[in-house]
Amino acid sequence: MNPLFSMLILYVGLGLMFLGISVPLIQRRVPPNNWYGFRVPKTLSSPNIWYPVNEYSGKEMYKTGLRVILAAFALAFVPGMKLEFYVAACTTILVLDLFRGLIVTARYLRTF
């Protein structure tokens, strides 16, 4: 199997994983807990903070999953794409977008 195709499958799988993890948060089905969600003292202090902040965080995570999938496909079909650049670009997009989601969710948390 072509290594670039293997990496495409990996990054699409990661994007799908983020989509799947985000849906219960968006639907407010995850109660306050110490394992899953945007877990900081302020969100754990009240369900009135937990649910809206985790819904917001879930939407940001969903966007991350979509962006990773789109980037993985877009970069995989660039003519002459080298495996090293593909992995570096997809990983950078994933990490930066997760960091962006963390920052905007933390800003949203300040409104409570």
N, C-alpha and C positions, 0 to 999 in steps of 0.2 A: 504494500500500500504506500502511496505517495506520502511522505512525512508532512507536507503542507496540508494535505487533505485530513490527516490525523489531527493536526492542530486545529483545523477548522471545526472538526467534530468536537474537540475538547472545548474550544471557546464558545461554540453554540450551546454545548451542554452546560457550561458555566452560566451563560446567559439565561438558559431555561431554568436552571436551579434558582437563580435570583428571582425570576418571575414566580416560580412556585412558592418560594419562601415568603415573598411579599404579599401574596393574595390573602392569607389569613389575617395579616396585620391590617391590610386595607379594609377588610370586612369586619374588623374589630372583634374577631373571634378568639384572640389571644389575651387571656387575663394577665394581670400583673404577675410576674414571675422572675426568677433569677437566671433564666437560661435563654430566653428567646424574646427579642424585641429591643427597643431602645431603652436599655436598662441603666438609668442613672438615679441617684437618690431622689431627685425631684419627681421623675415619672413614677417611681415605685411608691411615692408618698400618697398618691391619690388616684383612684380610677378616673376621676374627672380630668386628670392630666395625662394619665397613661394612654387612654384610648385615642384621643385626638392626636397626640404626638406620635404614637405608633402607627396610626393611619397615615399621617404625613410622611413618616419615615418609610413606610411600606410603599407609598407612591413613588418616593425617590428611588427606592431599591428597584421597583418595577422599571422605572426609566433607565436605570443602570443596566438591567438585564437586556432591555431592548437595544440600547446603544452598543453593548458588547456584541450582541448577535449581528446587528447591522454592520459594525466595524469588521467583525470576523469575515462576513461574506464579502463586503466591499474590498477588503485588503486581499482576500484569497484570489480574487480574479484580476488583480493588477498584473499585467504582463511582466514577466521577469522577476516577480516577487521572490526574494530570498527568504528562506525559513527563519534565519536569525532576526531579520528585520520584522517579519510578520509576528513572531513571538514577542519581540520587544514592543512593537506598536500595540498589539492587542492587550498585553499585560499593562502597559502604561495607561491605555484608555480605561481599563478596568480599575486600576488602583486610583487614578485621578478622579474618576467618576464616583467611586465609593467615598473618597475623601470629600468631594464636593457635597455629596448627600449628607455626610456627617456634619459638615459645617452648616448647611442650610437648615438641617433639622435642629441643631443646637441653637441657631438663631430663632427658629420658630418656638422652641421651648422657652425662650426668654419672654415670650408674650404672655406666659402664664404666671 
